[in-house]
Amino acid sequence: MRLFLSSYRFGAHYDRFAELVGGPGPIAVIPNACDAWPAAWAGAVNSDRAPLRRCGFRPDVVDLRDYIGRTAELERVLRRYPALWVRGGNTFVLRAQFARSGADLVLPALLAEDALAYTGYSAGACLLAPDLHGLEDADDPAEVAPACGIETRWDGLGLVDRPIVPHVDSPGTDPEGHGTRLAARLRAAGTPHWALTDDDAVAVHGDRLEVLTGA
């Protein structure tokens, strides 16, 4: 299994990102954490494709809404790509769209056979934790029903063993300090977690896990 989970895009570790995904090439961009914000959706997609293109990648959008009831087709499409890029937004909306499309079943199987690498930032990283409790301070669970038509899911994909808290001490992306406060609560409760600034990332390659910090 290959994972690159960050607070914001590449963080300060583009080289490690590129190593995990096998260098520039085609990459599937999953933007569905933004589905509750239709007016901002296209701009959010373009804001992620631009830095990928500058680094030599060829990003294609894979919209999970196109694969509801077509899970087998989604698996065939994802197998075309050596890597996924799952952007930030609302983690609860992203979780719902993974459930509706069957991506929450397809992805663990593809990662287990090392068919692709998963890269995700903010919501795209938080999704992989065992559960999503605590994120409601930053992401609104009430956006799920109107955007996705199903109830909010509180379980994550469980591909890592602890919560990921993005945007800690990162006023540029979290001016209200949600991440910093959540990390403090988890620390006070003695709950294992990864608290990431926008420079940080968690990299997993097989049995090796690294927390990458600093610039």
Secondary structure, DSSP 8 states (H G I E B T S, - for coil): -EEEEESSTTTT-HHHHHHHHTSSSEEEEE-GGGTT-HHHHHHHHHHHHHHHHHTT-EEEE--GGGGTT-HHHHHHHHTT-SEEEE--S-HHHHHHHHHHHTHHHHHHHHHHTTSSEEEEETHHHHTTSSB-TTGGGTS-GGGHHHHHSS----B---SSSS-EE--TT-TTT-TT-HHHHHHHHHHHHT---EE--TT-EEEEETTEEEEE---
